[in-house]
Amino acid sequence: MNKSELIDVLAQEMKMPLREAGAITGTILDAMVEALAAGDAIEIRGFGSFVVKEYESYYGRNPKTGAKIKVPPKKLPFFKVGKELKERVNG
């Protein structure tokens, strides 16, 4: 499912115009992105949680040349599946 399919489902379930469903979906996703960018965690009971993991810098190798390069520290979003979602997916 992609964003436009999610908007379609929301519009059908809530019997609202696509434009309004799109605005609601966009607002929710924007709020989630802003929270993660600020370093906050997001927990949606029954679905899962999003956290930002910090990785320190390390030395890697360029696969083409084999030269040693320093990879800078980074932050990446991480999703942990909730118990209810895991159980529904596994049947």
N, C-alpha and C positions, 0 to 999 in steps of 0.2 A: 504494500500500500504506500502510495506517495502522498504528498501534501494535498494535491487537488482531489484525490480520491477521499481523503479524510474530510475535506471540506464538503464534498458531495454527501457523504454519510451523515455528517452533522446537520446539514440542511434538510435532508430527508427525515431524519429522526426527530428533529425539533420543529419541523414544518416552518422553516424560515427561508428567506431569499438567500441565494448563493453569496451575494455580496456581504450580507451580514454574517453568515457562517465563516466566510473568508476573513473578515475583520476579527472575529472572535478567535479563530485558530491562529492568526498572525499575532494577536496580542499575547496569547498563552505562550507561543513559541518564543517570542521576543523576550518575555519576562523570564523564561527559563534560561535563555542565552545570557541575559544580563546578570542573572543570579550566578551562573557558572563563571562568567567573566570576573565577577567580584570575589570569587573564591568560595561562594556559599554552596552548600549541598542541597539537593532537591530530593524529597522523599514523597512518593505517591504510593500510599498503602495499597497492597494487593497487586501492584504493577512492578515497582522496583525503585531504585534510587540512582541518582546521578551525583558523582563527586568528581572533583578535579584532583588528579594525582600529579605530584611534582617529581620530575626525574632530574637527577644531577647530570652534570656534563661527564662525558667519557670519551675515550679515544676509539675510533673506528678506522676502517680501511676503505679507501676508494676501490670499488670492485673492478674498475677498468685498469687503473694504474697500480693498485696495491699500496699506494702511498698512505701513510698514517695521517689521519685528520682528527681534529678535536670537534666533537659534536657538542654544541652549547646546551645548557640546561633548558628544560622545556616543561610545560604544563599541558596535560591532555585530559579531556573528559573521559570518564569511565562509567559504564552502566552496570549495575548489579541487579540481577533479576530477582523479583519478589517471590515469595513462596507460593502464593495463589496463582500467579502467572505461570510459574514453572510447572505446577501440578496440572493446570489446564492444557498446556502445550503437550505434556507427556501423556495426557488422556486419563 
